[in-house]
Amino acid sequence: NIYKGRVQNVLPGMEAAFVDIGKGRNGVLYAGEVLYDEADLDGEPARIESQLKPGQTVIVQVTKDPMGTKGARLTQQLSLAGRFCVLSPFDSMLGISRKLPEAERDRLRKILKGVRPEGYGLIVRTAAEGCTPEQLVADVERLVARWKRVEEKIEQAKALDMVYAEPDLVLRVIRDVFGSEHTDLIVDDEELAERIRDYLSETSPEDVSKVQVYSPDGGDGEPRSLFGDWQITAQIRRALEIKVWLKSGGYLIIEKTEAMWVIDVNTGRFVGKDNLEETILKNNIEAAIEIARQLRLRDMGGIIVIDFVDMIVPAHRDEVLKRFKAELARDKTKTRVMDISKLGLVQMTRKNVSKGLMEVFTEPTDDVIPGRRLIKKLLDE
């Protein structure tokens, strides 16, 4: 969301400012996210304290929601996301997602030259793969019209007012996740299904027919639920467990500390067929695939340390790491992986973008020992 915030205080030593956006807890605006006015700099290096003063009103956008004791991360480099493009009103850059094949990037680059509106920056998203020039033009026009409305609201807004809200969760999922690779989109509410169809008819009409309405009555009179039929609730419960079993009989132990996530790989019941090294290699490769899946499923962020079963053969260590990185390539959240250390540990980081599954579906408890317990009503809903 975009807010008309008020600067509370500026900390030159931290190169950051705290901004009140009317949400109870101040957001943090770092120096690198500030829009500096070249006329005010007079050739001097850009310093946050020269640009922002306590009590000043600023237009800021939330880039990361509050987590734990930390406030929201803010930026003055505003952007509006559409189905295929991201519009940057205060930028002139032109970019294309690096996840697209080079041939597709070349095709989109040619289209972009005639699509970008004057005075705006434009980034083409991964979802634009295979889209037509007409779809890109329509998406950009929608974004420009949306920005014009935001500008009008900024003019009329008072301090701490919200001037732009992202679409609700359902439409964000459709915009950011749903694409041509999906065959069906199942919804358990007719009114919501109509909203989704209306949105898709504007952005990708070919996907409208994929929307299906789920019937809670299976014909036998017994009440049913969408998440129950598709085993979603059961999968959430499994995703909150410490132990994760692998198909071969090995297992993972996944635990969170204050500073990091720790994942331990064990062979468990898997005894292999040929020799010990081959058994360990197969177990570690299977574990690498499952760990990449668990990272996405639990939305684990921050520092993550993985203890694979020790491998003596260097080629085996390289093979496991290569497979792990290949699986991480599917992850939309930014990751960085280090080589396997002499102790057999893989250290990595994954960008924190949400609280994660554990924090959402559990709450602190001191019933027996300090820990967390499931919030049952969330699963029931």
N, C-alpha and C positions, 0 to 999 in steps of 0.2 A: 504494500500500500504506500501511497504518497501523502505526506503530511506537511502542514505549515507549522514547523516546530519553532521553539524558542531556545536559544543558546543559554544554558545555565552557567557553565564555567568552561574555561579553556586551560588546558594543561600543556604548556610548551615542552616540558621535559618528557611528556608521553606522546607528544605530537598528536594530540587528540582533543576533542571537545565533547562535552556531555550536553545532549539536546533533549528537552522535554517535548514529547509528542502527544501528551495527554493520556498516556497509558499507565500512569502510576510510577513506572520505573524509567529513568532517563536512558535514551539510546546513546550509542557511542559513534562519533563521526571522526574517523582517522584522517590525518593530513593528506594522505594519498587519494582520498575520496572527495576532497574539497574542490569546487570549481573556482579557480583563482582568476581574478580580473587583471589582465596584463597591464591595463592603464594604472592600476593601483600599485603595481610592483616597482615601477621606475627602475627596472634593470636589476633590482635586488632579488636574492633567492626567495622562493616562495616559502613563507612561514605561516602556520595556521593562526598564530596570535595576531598577525597583521590583517588577516581576512575576517576573522570572527571575533565578536565582542559579547560579553554577557548581556542578555536582554535582547539581542538582535534576533529578528525572525528570519528563518531560512527554510527553503523548500528541500525536503529530504525524502528519500525512499528507503524502505526497510529491505535489506538484502539477506538478513538472517534473523529469525525470531529469537526472543529471549530464551536462554537455556540456563537452568540452574540459577546461579547468582549473577550471571552476566546479562546485561541489558541487550536490546536489539542492536544489530549492526546497521549503520546507516550510510548512505551515499548521497552526494549531490549530483552525481552523474546519472540522471534519470533514464529509464528505458521502459518501453511498453512491449510486452510479448504478445504475439499473435500466433496463429496456427503454424505458419511457415517462416515468419520473419520476426525480428526484434527491432523496434524503432528507437533510435537514440536522438532525442530532440536537440541536445547540446553538443553533438559530436558530428564529425563528417566522415568517420571511418566506414569502410566497406569490408565486410567479412563474410566468410562462408565456413560452415562447420567442417572441421578437419576430419570428422568421422565419416564423411562422404567419400566415395571413390573419386579418384582424380578426374576421370572422364566426366562424371556428374558435376564436379566442381567447375570444370571448364564450361560445361553447358550453362550452368546457373550464372557463372560470371558474365557470359555474353548477354544473358537476359537482364541481369542487374543494371547494366549500364543505362538501359532505357527505362528502368523502373524506379530507381532511387529518386525521391523528391528533393528538390533544391533545399539545401540548408539542414538536411537531416543525415544522420548516420544509419546504416542498415546492416544487420547481421542475418544471414540465412541459416535457419535451423536444420538439424538433421532430418526432421519430418518433411522437409521440402523435396526429398529425393523423389524424382519422377513426376513432380507437379508441373502443370502447364504454365506458360507465361501469363495466361488470363487469371489463373488462381493466385499467382504471385502479385499481380497488379491489384486484384481485389483485396488481398490481405493487407497490402501496403496502404491502400486507400482507406480501409477500415481503421487502421492504426493512426493515420494522420487525422482523420475525423475525430477519433477518440482523444488525441492529444489536444486538438482545438477546444474540445469540451473541458479538458483538464485546465487549460490556460484560462478559460472563462471562470472556472471555479476558484483558481488561485487569486484572481483579481478581487473576487468578492469575499474570500475566506478571511477569518480571523485567526489569531495565533492559536495553535493546538488543534485546528480543524483538520479533518481528513479530506483531501481533495481528489483522491482516486483510490478505489478499492479493487483489488484483484477479483476475478470471477470466483464464485463459490467452489468448494472442493470438487464437486462432480465435474463441472465444466473445465477445471484445471486439469483433472485427470484425462478427460477427453482430449484437451488441447495438447498436453505434454506426452501422453503415453499411447493413446489409442491411434492405430495407424493401419496401413494396408495389410500388414502381416497378421492382423487379427481377423478372425472369421465371424465372430458374434460378439454382441455387447448386450448383456442380459440385465434388465432393470426390473425392480419389483414394485414400481409405482408408475401408473399410466401418465400422470401429469408430468413427472420427471422425464419419462421417455419422450414426451412431446417437446419438452425444452431441449433435450439432446438432439432430437430430429431437426428442430428449428436451427440449432447451432451448426449441425453438420450440413444442412442444406445450403448454408452460406459458405462454409469453408471447404467441404469435400462431399458433394452430393452423392458420389458413388458409394459412400459408406452408410447412407441413411437406411438402406434395406437391412443392414446388419443388426439394427436395434430390435431386440425382442423383449416383450413384457412377460415376466415370470408370473405364473399363476400359483398362489399359495395353497390352492385346493387341488389335490392330486386326483380327484374323482372318487376317492374312497371316504371323503368327509373328514379325513384326518388333517389337522393344521400342519403346514410345512413352512419352512423358511428357506430363503435363497442361500444364505450362508451355511445352513445346515445341510441342504442337499448337495452342495458343492464342497463340503468338508472344510469350509474356511475357518470356522470357529475351532475345529480340532487342530488345524494347521497352526493357528495362532498359539494355542496352548503348547503345541510341540515346539514352536519357535521360542518359547519362554523357558524351556527346560535347559538345564546345565549340560546334560549329556545328549549328544546327537549320534545316533547309530548310522554306520555306513553299511551299504548292501552286503559287502564281503564279510562283515562280522567285526570290523574295527569300529572305533568310535572316537568322537571328539569331546573334549571338555571345554566349555566356553564360559569364562567368568569375567566379570567387570570389577575393576578396582577404581579408586578415585582418580588415578593418573592414566590408566590404560586398560585395554582389553587384553586378556591372555587366553590363547587357544592351545590346548595340548592334544597331540595326535597319539593314539594308541592302537596297537594291532588287535587287541581284544581277543575275539574268538577266531580271527583269521590266521590260519597256520600255513597257507600256501601249498604248493605242490613240488617245486623243484629245489630251490635253495633259499637260504635266509635273505640274501641281498635282493633276489627277485621278489620275494614276499614283501619285504619292506618297501621296495620301489612301487609295487602295485598298490599297496596300502596308502602310501604317501600321495600318489597321483590321484587316487580316489578321494583322499582327504582334501587335496588342493581344489578339486572341482567343487566339493561340498562346502568348503570354507568360503569360496567366492560367492556361492549361492547364499550362505548364511549372512555374509556381510551386507548383501542387498536386502535380504528378508528382514533382518533385525535392524537395518540401517545403523550399523555400528560406525562410530566416527572417532577421530582422534588417533592416538598411538595404539597400534595393534602388534602384539608379539606372538609369533606362531612357533611352537616347538614341534617340528616334525620328528618322526622316529629317525634316529641317527643312521646316516648312510656313509659307508666307507668309500664307495666308488665315486670319484668326482663327476663322472659323466651322468650318474644317476641324480646327483644333486642339481646339475644343470637341467636335466630333463624335467624334474619336478618344478623347478622355478620357472622354466619356459612355459610349462602347461598352466601354472598358476597365473602367470601374467596374461596368457592368452584368454583365460576365463575372465580375468578382471577387465579385459577390453570391452566386455558387454556391459560393464557398470557405467551408468550415466554420471555417477558421482566421481569426482577426481580422486585418484589414488596414486601413491608413490611407494615403490617397493625396493628394498635394499637386497643385496646378495645374501645368500645363506652364510651366516657367520661361522667361525671356527667351533663355536659351541652348538652348531646345528640349528640356530634360531633365525627366523625370517622377521625382520623388523619392517613395518610399513606404516603409512599414515593414510587415512581416508577422511575426506572433508566432512566436517560436522555440518549437516544441513537441517537436522531435526532432533528432537529429544530421543528418538529411537523407540523401538517397540517395547523394550523393558520399562522405560519411564512412563510411557503412555498407558500401558495396561497393568501396571503395578503401583503400589503406594508403600511408603516406608512403614515399618512395623517394629515394635519392641516386645511383641508378645512373648517370645522365648529368648531369642537373641536378635540383635539388630539385623534387619534384612528387609525384604520386600514381599508383599503378598498380592495376589491377583485382585483386581477390582472386578468383581463378578458381574456387576451391572453393565460394564462396558462390553463384556463378552456376550451377555444376554441380548444387548441391543444390536 
